[in-house]
Structure formats: structure tokens, C-alpha cells
Amino acid sequence: MRYTLRQLAIFVAVARHGSISRAAEALSMSQSAASSGLAELERQFDVQLFDRVGKSVRLNELGERLLPRAVEFLDRAEDIEALLRGQTGYGTLDIGATLTIGNYLATLIVAEFLQRHSDSRIRLGVHNTATIIQQVASFELDLGLIEGKCQHAELEVVPWLEDELVVFCAPAHPLATRAIADEEDLLEQPWILREIGSGTRETFDQAMRHVEGRFDVRLELEHTEAIKRAVESGLGVGCISRLALREAFRRGSLVPVETPWLDLRRRFHFLWHRQKFRTPGMQAFLELCREMTAGARRSDEIALSYIR
């Protein structure tokens, strides 16, 4: 072959990071070495794989076609090296999870996976739905675990688990003793919500689309724990997954607000690129996700007593 694994690794890193300098940093090599490796790959075949835009680079049509093949080739090469080294694990998995899944479920699954496959390595990133979709689409992640919707044509979206949001407040809040809160009750409250781009906010906005009136969104936060603390302190009411509130409801530090007229249901989904080679490690992780949530009708009913 006229190309090397190193050249392909440089190409993939540049494609993922959109910059030769950032790719070099990710590969722990000098910028000149990364630039030379990419230039040599293009020169060997008399092709151009990127459009240069100032100091950044963007994949052109040929580069777009090459990227999934290069990623698959490198994945298979890593599997071969692990086999030759006598490793029994699955190498390294790059997994991204949205905040509710990442903070309350994915870490437990990752811990169990690493206990079963001690030679494996996992890099788990926790971001909002929009970011996870972008990272899976650009082959930065092997798998995504998301709580929002995904319409990306190049991504495979597979249903996993039912989830439900719930409106909640502090025990001393006036809504805490209401049998049912109606539209007027909710419009009168200051709200503490997730940011635009999160799956949680998308579900909330969709459920509230028929309410006539404007909600007073006092504070937008990227983390569910911060929302819980803000609501506990009396700043307003919130709406996040029942999974994230399970322990707080048990302790009584927060209480649900009944809104049976709202449809706050959604699904967790698995996500991967259609052109992505599904490694044995990916398949084993997906099987474990299903195993550890089997029998649960909804996320907050998963029989894992240590979810907080």
C-alpha cells in the first residue's frame, strides 16, 4: 500500500478537529509533522482532501467519501493490534451521552462494562443532544446515547428506553400542595429550565406549545443538578427527567407537580453513523445497555438502587 496508518490517522484527526494544529495536539505530534503527513498522503495520490479556508480546513467531496472508510480501517487495525498483543478487551470506545443519561445512567453502565472487560478503555463525553449528534456525524464518537430527537440523514437512530419529564418544585412552594396544576398556575411561575439545544428543553417546549401565554424563564442552565439546587432554593419551578429526580422525591427535598394534561413523555435513543463499522466493543456495550435496563417500563423504574 502506498499510504500508512499514520497518514490515515492524521487525515481523520484533521477532519474531526477542522484544524491541523488541533489534530497534531490530539495525536501528540508536532504541527509540522501532521502537516507533512497529510501533504504526503495527498501528494502520493495527486488529490486534495480538504478545502483550505484561512487557518481552518474543511473536507471536500472526496474527503467526505474517504472519512468513513478511513475510520473503519483504523478501527479494524486497532482490533488486530489488540488481538496480536493478546488483549482480551475491546480496545477504546468513544461514547457520548446527553446530560440526563450521562449523569444518572451511562456512568453506571460504563462502570459495569469495565468490570466485565478490564482490558477495555472508554472515553465518555457528556453534552447536550445537538452536540452529541454533531460529534457522531463527524465520527468523533463511536456511539451516542441521546434523550432528544435526531433527524440527521446519515445517522442510525434506534429506540432504547421510555423516559418522562416532570414539573417539580420545593416542598414549601404553593404548587406543592395542589392536586393538579393548570395552565394559569404554570404561567404564573418563574421557571428554571435547560438550555436551548438540549433534548429536555425540546421536549418541554413541544409539550407546552399549545399553552396560550408566555412562560417566565428566569434562568437557563446546562446541568440538571444546578436546576435542582435552584428549585430547592425557591427560585422557581423546573421540569426535568423523573430519572434525575428519583432520589430527591424519595428524600422529600423536591416534590412533583401534577400536570396530567401535559404529555412529557419521550424516548432515549442509541445513535451511530450509518457508515460506521460497528466494532465488537460497540455491540457489547449496546447489549449491556439493554441488559441493565431490561424490564423497566420507564427510566426511573430501572432496578438500580444506586441511581441518585
VENDA-V300361 format. One line per field, one symbol per residue. phi: phi as a letter, one per 40 degrees, with the letter a starting at -180 (. if undefined). A space follows every 10 residues. Layout:
phi: ???
This chain:
phi: .cbbcccccc dccccccgac cccccccfbc cccccccccc cccdbfbbbb ccbgcbbbdc ccccccdccc cccccccccc cccccgcbcb gbbbbbbccc cccbbccccc ccccccbccc bbbbbbacdd ccccccccgc bcbbbbbbcb bcccbcbbcb acaacacaac dccdccbcca ccdcdccccc bbbccdhccc cccccccccc cchbccccab bcbccccccc cdcgcibbab cddcbdcccc cgcbbcbcbc cbcbcabcbc aacdcccccd ccccccccdc ccbcgccadc bccbcccb
